[in-house]
Amino acid sequence: NRQLVLAERPKGEPTEDTLRLETSAVPEPGEGQMLLRTLYLSLDPYMRGRMSDAPSYAAPVEIGGVMVGGTVAEVVTSNVEGFEGGDLVLSFNGWQDYALSDGQGLQKLGGIDHPSWALGILGMPGFTAWAGLMEIGQPKKGETIAVAAATGPVGATVGQIGKILGCRVVGIAGGAEKCAYAVDELGFDACIDHKADDFADRLKDACPDGVDVYFENVGGRVFDAILPLLNANARVPLCGLVSQYNATALPEGPDRMGWLMGQILRKKITMRGFIIFDDFGHLYPDFAKQMQQWVESGQVKYREEVIDGLESAPEAFIGLLKGENFGKRVIRISDK
Ligand code: NDP
């Protein structure tokens, strides 16, 4: 059983020394347990937080512990009622070939076309987009929604839901290719490259009526450019801050806290952070039904980037935090 364990806590960007590949015997399932073989491992930005022991909403991975992660797995042998060999499940095996489970928290994936999509559009990231936008963003027809990381599993879904609801949708992404995809394939009204020198001006031009809902995925420079564009009564679902995850200190510069607070006050902005399953877990069945229908009808499209081999996961994860992914990044650990 190959496992990627946390070798050291990264300072700044994770490096090739952050994780270590170890090999051990395939575990034997005892009574009330089953053996799972990992087929797909999801790579997600939150994993950077688990590598750190800074205060967070979830406990860090211990040094020497297997890195955590959502997985699609096949049941090899089962001593758990209701599961049998060959079943596909959505599980939390982490970065390893095999894991034991008692069935708690597992979801059976009966006969779905693309099992790995349960890690993206039909799972946690899709749910994050839907719940954050609908519950906190509360978009109304004709309003303008802005979203960064616009071609990733969360951002792409936020924007496409916005279009279904009749909003103007402005994406923000890294590079011309991603921006073209957001407009041509996903149907966004505009998408602006945050790496461009005149990014803030171009964003302003793309939002002639200001921004009513800013779905925050990245923070940093993008938020600086958005804040002056927010309209009175704007809503900001604060979902993630991926531009800050590798930061080791606050940026240099004048203290802008007063300016930020003043904008929030004068424009009566609602900004609310959320942790998807803590806050909205009870809505999952509603999401699953709705999204299944949108995906089947082609109203919501999904782009996935599959990378082969557990050993590729560390580098693929480092790249994810820098925007090297184009679509949802998953690692294929083993074929069914
Ligand atoms: P993505 O697949 O979109 O990957 C992250 C993307 O962030 C990169 O591809 C890159 O896209 C962009 N990015 C990286 N650095 C910067 C930067 N400095 N400035 C601007 N953009 C940058 O990730 P997900 O869709 O899986 O997740 C999106 C966000 O949602 C993350 O912040 C994540 O932590 C958060 N999240 C929060 C949850 C919650 O419960 N609150 C649950 C799930 C996700 P590009 O090249 O286009 O810039």
Residues whose N, C-alpha, C, O or C-beta is under 5 A from the ligand:
A	BS01	NDP	P45 Y46 P125 T128 A149 A150 G152 P153 V154 G155 I172 A173 G174 N217 V218 L238 C239 G240 L241 V242 S243 F274 I275 I276 L320 L321 K322 G323 E324 N325 G327
